[in-house]
Amino acid sequence: PPSGRHHPMTTVSPTGKSLLNGIRIALAIGGVISLIVGILILVWPGRSAEVVVFIIAIYAVASGLVYAGLGLFSGGLSGWGRIGHLVLGIIFVVAGIFAFVNLPAATAWFGAFIGIVVGIVWIVEGVVSLTNLGAAASRGWTIFYAIVTLFAGIFVLFSPLYGAAVLWLFLGILFVVIGIVQIVRAVTFKVEAV
């Protein structure tokens, strides 16, 4: 080439081109889906959370029916095993029906539950970081991390709905960013990567 740089000839077989196109399409589809989900979360945070709870409710009812069916019709289980499956099935079905009947309340409850769980996990994570301070390579960063996770955990624990809402919006932002990056990767994906 005139620039003096040597570029090896790149020949791609039809199979390689097909693979390249498949990768590009997969990246683009994943990116578009992620972008759409992120936009939906950011534009309609309440409704998108209700959709997630609705899907979980469908899963609960379906799982409950399977467990109840196992409890009723499985000859291979012991008496207690059958009773356990039946009780678990009833609990799942009742929880799913409760969610369907009052989706906004179920969504608020689920958000509070997630907020409380995240708060507890962050508090435990902060305490564990402090207990392992002696083995830490960087004591200053470990202390800083522990303080941040403790305060964040306490905040989310005492305000679980607000904490869950902030985490939900953050998730929406992440979906948008990941979607854009995936779409850019799909457009710029090169033959050398195969």
VENFEN-V378024 format. One line per field, one symbol per residue. phi: phi as a letter, one per 20 degrees, with the letter a starting at -180 (. if undefined). Layout:
phi: ???
This chain:
phi: .ffneedffdddfgfffffffffffffffgffffffffffffecfffffffffffffgfffffffffffffedefeefgffffffffffffffffffgfffcffffffffffffffffgffffffffffffdffeffcfffffggfffffffffgffebffffffffffffffffffffffffffffefdfffe
